[in-house]
Amino acid sequence: MGPRFLIEPISRIVMVDALMTSIECVAYGNPPPVYRMYRTTVYDNQTHVTSSLDTRYTLSNGKLQIDKPTESKDSGTYQCVAENQFGTVYSVPVSISFGTLGEFANVIRAPVVAKEHDSANIECLPPSFKPAVVYQWRKAMVDFVRPDLNPHLFISSNGKLYFSEVNLSDEGEYLCIVKLTSGNGAIMDSLQPPSRTSLPIRLRVNYADPKVWGPEISNDFINVFPNVPMRGQTILLECLAYGALPLTYSWRREGLPLPSKIYYTDHKRILHIPNAELEDGGNYVCHVARTSVAFTEKAFSLQIQCKSFEKPQSIPKYTHLDKSLPNFMSFRQMGEKMTKPYFVFPLRDQHVDIGSQLTWRCEARAVPPANYLWFKNGQVITVKQGEIEINQNVMIIKGLDQAKHNGMYQCAAENVHGTTFSSAQLRVLVWAYLLPCSCLMV
């Protein structure tokens, strides 16, 4: 049985002081497959990664361990190759990138001034970071800001601290806290990611007569996180209105019911869509009411793309040392969010008679629609007159022959956002025919 991947590798975010990082893939087959690992850098350089290349590298089965990783030597895109006597398959490309978190500006900011009963917000102005951060706020001499206990407060995923209606008790100094995170499903090689705390930012509240007003949905909302929502992620829709409390929030989806899996947090100001699917998109409406006659609402068109992975440097060009795969994918710039197709009809193993014809089909879902390439044992398959026909996701092989056609095949679905592989084995069967006897024994 030819190899196929049971566990695909996962991208890693490495801290600058990390002692070790690793990438692991697991493939099965009979006989058990052997592994190779390749790295592609932003400069198009491709390397077969082995311990002889660098003593910091250890490749055991499908696990590559890198001791004392450094950005200059180890960042890039990695791909695992599994091979046995029946064929070769390639994993999805993943990345090793390095996380950084700068320092807040050492400058006291001007105070934020607001009138009592009006709205206000304080910006965090975070330091430089890579790849992403999460935010928290603390009020000096008090404690962490708790919107769950104070419904007039709201901490957005954009880092801002909002006040739906400012009270005199809100006056004081606020500190923004940021903590480094992967932000894209990659694994962070740190049990305690670095964090930074800003200098105090003062909120000054001037007395004003009480008033009853609102609700008015802030211009910053409805807000979606991640900014490019992807299939498989937990997507957050945030809605915040200014005005006198209490404010009541509700959500609906125009023309469709809300997905059954959604849940709310933060007084229903945040709608969560876990494990999002393309079908969860649509026009979502946030409705905010103060009374039965004082209300407002705003709609947001949510479009979910295919599952994402971060390409911090490049997409490999598949020109490994054996030159078996062609350059059919282009490089992207650091930090660009990538989406890739996913298969709704993957390849299936085929056992077919010698001399017969095989029509093989794969199909991936993607936005925009995917283009397809076919591979045998890591080599691109081209049209051969009278033998092989290829029309995007359909390949026809005529006159099947063991020597020519046995092996591991992969269908690659690609759009501008990335590439996904589906793998299967083709075995051409030869039947033993009974030949007529030349004599009859009695």
KEDRENTOR-868336 format. One line per 2 residues: number of its first residue (from 1); their letters; for each residue x, y, z of C-alpha. Coordinates in steps of 0.2 Angstrom, whole numbers, plus 5000, padded with zeros to 4 digits. Each point is the difference from the previous one (the first is absolute). Last residue first. Layout:
BEGIN
NUM) a) X:Y:Z ~ ...
//
This chain:
BEGIN
442) vm) 4978:4797:4907 ~ 5009:5016:4997
440) lc) 4994:5011:4986 ~ 5012:5011:4991
438) sc) 5004:5017:4994 ~ 4989:5007:5014
436) pl) 4990:5016:4996 ~ 5006:5016:5010
434) ly) 4991:5005:5016 ~ 5000:5019:5001
432) aw) 5009:5009:5015 ~ 4992:5017:5002
430) vl) 5011:5016:5000 ~ 4993:5014:5011
428) vr) 5005:5019:4998 ~ 5002:5008:5017
426) lq) 4997:5018:5003 ~ 5003:5008:5017
424) as) 4991:5016:5007 ~ 5005:5017:5005
422) sf) 4990:5017:5002 ~ 5011:5016:5001
420) tt) 4995:5017:5004 ~ 5007:5017:4993
418) gh) 5000:5018:5004 ~ 4991:5017:5000
416) vn) 5000:5004:4981 ~ 4992:4983:4997
414) ea) 5007:4983:5000 ~ 4993:4982:5000
412) ac) 5014:4987:4999 ~ 4995:4982:4996
410) qy) 5013:4987:5006 ~ 5004:4983:4993
408) mg) 5010:4986:5008 ~ 5006:4986:4988
406) nh) 4996:4988:4986 ~ 4998:5008:4983
404) ka) 5015:4996:4989 ~ 5006:4983:5006
402) qd) 4982:4994:5004 ~ 4992:5005:4984
400) lg) 4983:5009:4998 ~ 4995:5002:4981
398) ki) 4992:5017:5003 ~ 5002:5012:5015
396) im) 4987:5013:5002 ~ 5002:5015:5012
394) vn) 4986:5011:5007 ~ 5003:5015:5011
392) qn) 5006:5012:4986 ~ 4997:4990:4984
390) ie) 5015:4988:4999 ~ 5001:4986:4986
388) ie) 5014:4987:5001 ~ 5003:4986:4988
386) gq) 4995:5004:4982 ~ 5010:5016:4999
384) kv) 5009:5003:5017 ~ 4994:5014:5011
382) ti) 5013:5004:5014 ~ 5001:4993:5017
380) vq) 5011:5010:5013 ~ 5012:4989:5009
378) gn) 4999:4997:5019 ~ 4996:4981:4998
376) kf) 4987:5004:4987 ~ 4993:5018:5000
374) wl) 4984:5009:4994 ~ 4997:5018:4999
372) yn) 4984:5009:5003 ~ 4993:5018:5000
370) ap) 4989:5005:5015 ~ 4984:5011:5000
368) pv) 5002:5017:5008 ~ 4995:4996:5014
366) ar) 5003:4981:5002 ~ 4992:4983:5001
364) ae) 5010:4986:4993 ~ 4996:4986:4988
362) cr) 5009:4984:4995 ~ 4997:4989:4985
360) wt) 5008:4985:4993 ~ 4994:4992:4984
358) lq) 5010:4983:4997 ~ 5001:4990:4984
356) sg) 5004:4982:4998 ~ 5015:4991:4994
354) id) 5005:4993:5017 ~ 4985:4999:5011
352) vh) 4997:5013:5014 ~ 5003:5002:5018
350) qd) 4997:5019:5005 ~ 5003:5008:5016
348) rl) 4988:5015:5003 ~ 5004:5019:4996
346) pf) 4991:5013:5010 ~ 4982:5006:4996
344) vf) 4996:5014:5012 ~ 5018:5006:5000
342) yp) 5006:5016:5008 ~ 5007:5015:4991
340) kt) 5013:5012:5008 ~ 4999:5016:5008
338) mk) 5015:5011:5004 ~ 5003:5015:5011
336) eg) 5015:5010:4995 ~ 5013:5002:5014
334) mq) 5015:5000:4989 ~ 4997:5002:4981
332) rf) 4994:4986:4989 ~ 5010:4989:4988
330) sm) 4992:4992:4985 ~ 4994:4982:4998
328) fn) 5002:4989:4984 ~ 5019:4998:5000
326) pl) 5001:4982:4996 ~ 5002:4984:5011
324) sk) 5013:4987:4997 ~ 5016:5010:5000
322) dl) 5008:4987:5011 ~ 5008:5014:5011
320) ht) 4983:5008:5002 ~ 4992:5011:4987
318) yk) 4983:5000:5008 ~ 4999:5019:5000
316) pi) 4996:5002:5018 ~ 4988:5013:5006
314) sq) 5009:5014:5008 ~ 5005:5010:5016
312) pk) 4987:5002:5013 ~ 4987:4989:4992
310) ef) 4987:4998:5013 ~ 4987:4987:4998
308) sk) 4981:5002:4996 ~ 4985:4990:4998
306) cq) 4989:5005:4986 ~ 4992:5017:4999
304) iq) 4985:5006:5011 ~ 4990:5016:4994
302) ls) 4991:5009:5013 ~ 4989:5015:4994
300) fa) 4997:5011:5015 ~ 4983:5008:5005
298) ke) 4997:5014:5012 ~ 4986:5003:5013
296) tf) 4992:5013:5011 ~ 4988:5001:5014
294) av) 4990:5012:5011 ~ 4981:4996:4998
292) st) 5000:4983:5010 ~ 5013:5007:5012
290) ra) 5019:5001:4999 ~ 5002:4988:4985
288) vh) 5014:4994:4989 ~ 4998:4989:4985
286) cv) 5015:4993:4991 ~ 4997:4993:4983
284) yn) 5010:4986:4991 ~ 4999:4999:4981
282) gg) 5007:4984:4995 ~ 5013:4987:5003
280) de) 4998:4984:5011 ~ 4999:4990:4984
278) le) 5019:5002:4997 ~ 5003:4991:5016
276) an) 5005:5007:5017 ~ 5008:4989:5013
274) pi) 4992:5011:5014 ~ 4989:5015:4995
272) hl) 5001:5012:5015 ~ 4989:5015:5002
270) ir) 5007:5014:5011 ~ 4989:5013:5007
268) kh) 4988:4987:5007 ~ 5004:5007:5018
266) dt) 5018:4996:4998 ~ 4998:4982:4992
264) yy) 4989:4992:4988 ~ 4999:4983:4992
262) ik) 4998:4993:4982 ~ 4998:4982:4996
260) sp) 4982:5000:4994 ~ 5005:5012:4986
258) lp) 4988:5015:5000 ~ 4985:4998:4989
256) lg) 5000:5006:4983 ~ 4993:5014:4989
254) er) 5009:5013:5010 ~ 5010:4993:5014
252) rw) 4995:5006:5018 ~ 5008:5007:5015
250) sy) 4995:5007:5017 ~ 5006:5013:5012
248) tl) 4992:5009:5015 ~ 5006:5017:5006
246) pl) 4998:5005:5018 ~ 5007:5013:5000
244) ag) 5001:5017:4992 ~ 5008:5000:4983
242) ya) 5014:4993:4989 ~ 4998:4984:4991
240) lc) 5013:4986:4997 ~ 4999:4985:4988
238) el) 5014:4987:4998 ~ 4999:4985:4988
236) li) 5012:4987:5005 ~ 5006:4985:4989
234) tq) 5006:4984:5007 ~ 5011:4993:4986
232) gr) 4996:4985:4989 ~ 4996:5010:4984
230) mp) 5008:5017:5000 ~ 4996:5017:5006
228) vn) 5011:5014:4993 ~ 5001:5013:5014
226) pf) 5000:4986:5013 ~ 4989:5007:5007
224) vn) 4985:5009:4993 ~ 4994:5018:5006
222) if) 4983:5006:4999 ~ 5005:5013:5005
220) dn) 5014:5014:5000 ~ 4986:5013:4996
218) si) 4993:4997:5017 ~ 4982:4994:5001
216) ep) 4989:5014:5007 ~ 4988:4995:5014
214) gw) 4997:5014:5005 ~ 4996:5013:5012
212) vk) 4994:5003:5018 ~ 5009:5015:5008
210) pd) 5008:5003:5017 ~ 5008:5018:5002
208) ay) 5018:5001:4996 ~ 5016:4998:5011
206) nv) 5017:4998:4991 ~ 5008:4983:4999
204) rl) 5019:4999:4997 ~ 5006:4984:4994
202) ri) 5019:4998:5002 ~ 5011:4988:4990
200) pl) 5013:4992:5011 ~ 5016:4993:4992
198) st) 4997:4984:4990 ~ 5002:4982:5005
196) rs) 5009:4987:4990 ~ 4998:4981:4999
194) pp) 5011:4986:4994 ~ 4993:4982:4997
192) ql) 5001:4989:5016 ~ 4999:4982:4994
190) sd) 5010:5004:4985 ~ 5003:4991:4983
188) mi) 4983:5008:4993 ~ 4991:4988:4989
186) ag) 4991:5007:4985 ~ 4981:5002:5000
184) ng) 5001:5018:4992 ~ 5001:5013:5014
182) st) 5017:4993:5006 ~ 4999:5010:5017
180) lk) 5010:5013:5008 ~ 4993:5009:5015
178) vi) 4995:5018:5001 ~ 4995:5010:5016
176) cl) 4993:5017:4999 ~ 5000:5011:5016
174) ye) 4987:5011:5006 ~ 5001:5015:5011
172) ge) 4984:5008:5009 ~ 4983:5006:4997
170) ds) 4987:4986:4998 ~ 4992:5004:5016
168) ln) 4993:5016:4992 ~ 4991:4989:4988
166) ve) 5002:4999:4982 ~ 4986:4992:4989
164) sf) 5004:4987:4987 ~ 5019:5000:5005
162) yl) 5012:4992:4988 ~ 5017:4993:5003
160) kg) 5009:4997:4983 ~ 5011:4985:4996
158) ns) 4992:4995:4983 ~ 4993:4985:5009
156) si) 4989:5012:5009 ~ 4999:5003:5019
154) fl) 4983:5006:5005 ~ 4995:5010:5015
152) hp) 4982:5006:5004 ~ 4995:4982:5005
150) nl) 5011:5000:5015 ~ 5001:4983:5007
148) dp) 5004:4991:4984 ~ 5009:5015:4994
146) rv) 5013:4997:5014 ~ 5015:5011:4998
144) fd) 5015:4993:5010 ~ 5002:5007:5018
142) vm) 5000:5016:5010 ~ 5016:5011:5003
140) ak) 5001:5002:4981 ~ 4986:4994:4990
138) rw) 5005:4985:4990 ~ 4997:4996:4982
136) qy) 5002:4984:4990 ~ 5005:4997:4981
134) vv) 5005:4985:4990 ~ 5015:5001:4988
132) ap) 5005:4994:4982 ~ 5014:4994:4989
130) kf) 5011:5010:5003 ~ 5000:5015:5011
128) sp) 5004:5019:4999 ~ 4994:5008:5016
126) pl) 4981:5003:5003 ~ 4991:5017:4998
124) ce) 4987:4995:5014 ~ 4986:5012:4995
122) in) 4988:5007:5013 ~ 4982:5002:4997
120) as) 4986:5012:5005 ~ 4981:5001:5001
118) dh) 4991:5014:5009 ~ 4991:4998:5017
116) ek) 5014:5011:5008 ~ 5010:5010:4988
114) av) 5016:4993:4993 ~ 5018:5004:4999
112) vp) 5013:4988:4995 ~ 5017:5005:5008
110) ar) 5015:5004:4989 ~ 5012:4986:4999
108) iv) 5016:4998:5010 ~ 5014:4994:4989
106) na) 5010:4984:5002 ~ 4992:4992:4985
104) fe) 4995:4982:5003 ~ 5014:4987:4998
102) gl) 5001:4988:4986 ~ 4993:4982:4998
100) tg) 5008:4987:4989 ~ 4995:4983:4993
98) fs) 5011:4990:4988 ~ 4994:4990:4986
96) is) 5000:4982:4996 ~ 4988:4996:4986
94) vp) 4989:4986:4992 ~ 4999:4993:4983
92) vs) 4987:4986:4999 ~ 5007:4983:4999
90) yv) 5008:4991:4985 ~ 4997:4982:4994
88) tg) 5012:4987:4992 ~ 4997:4983:4993
86) fq) 4998:4981:5002 ~ 5018:4996:5006
84) ne) 4998:5013:5014 ~ 5000:5019:5002
82) av) 4994:5014:5011 ~ 5005:5018:4997
80) cq) 4998:5014:5013 ~ 5000:5018:4995
78) yt) 5007:5015:5008 ~ 4998:5019:4997
76) gs) 5012:5012:5007 ~ 5009:5005:5016
74) dk) 5015:4989:5005 ~ 5016:5008:4997
72) se) 4997:5019:5001 ~ 4986:4998:5013
70) tp) 5010:4989:5012 ~ 4995:4984:5008
68) kd) 5010:4993:5015 ~ 4997:4982:4996
66) iq) 4990:4996:4985 ~ 4990:4983:5000
64) lk) 4992:4993:4985 ~ 4988:4986:5003
62) gn) 4994:4988:4986 ~ 5011:4986:5005
60) sl) 5014:5008:5010 ~ 5007:5015:4992
58) ty) 5012:5010:5011 ~ 5007:5017:4995
56) rt) 5012:5010:5011 ~ 5014:4990:4992
54) dl) 4997:5010:4984 ~ 5000:4993:4982
52) ss) 5006:4983:5006 ~ 4985:4999:5011
50) tv) 4989:5002:4985 ~ 4988:5013:4992
48) ht) 5000:4999:4981 ~ 5001:5018:4996
46) qn) 4991:5012:4989 ~ 5005:5018:4997
44) dy) 4986:5011:4992 ~ 5006:5015:5010
42) vt) 4985:4999:5012 ~ 5007:4984:5005
40) tr) 4995:4982:4996 ~ 5003:4985:5011
38) ym) 4999:4982:4996 ~ 4997:4985:5011
36) ry) 5002:4981:4996 ~ 4991:4985:5007
34) vp) 5000:4981:4998 ~ 4984:4991:4998
32) pp) 4995:4984:5009 ~ 4998:4986:4989
30) ng) 4986:5000:4999 ~ 4993:5018:5002
28) ya) 4997:5013:5014 ~ 5006:5018:5001
26) vc) 5003:5011:5015 ~ 5006:5018:4999
24) ei) 5010:5010:5012 ~ 5008:5017:5001
22) st) 5011:5005:5015 ~ 5006:5014:5011
20) ml) 5014:5001:5013 ~ 5008:5012:5012
18) ad) 4989:5015:4997 ~ 5008:5017:5003
16) vm) 4993:5008:4985 ~ 4983:4993:5002
14) vi) 4994:4988:4986 ~ 4983:5000:4992
12) rs) 4998:4982:4992 ~ 4989:4994:4985
10) ip) 4992:4983:5001 ~ 5006:4984:4992
8) ei) 4987:4988:4993 ~ 4995:4985:5010
6) lf) 4994:4984:4991 ~ 5009:5003:4984
4) rp) 5000:4988:4986 ~ 5012:4987:4995
2) gm) 4998:4986:4987 ~ 4993:4983:5005
//
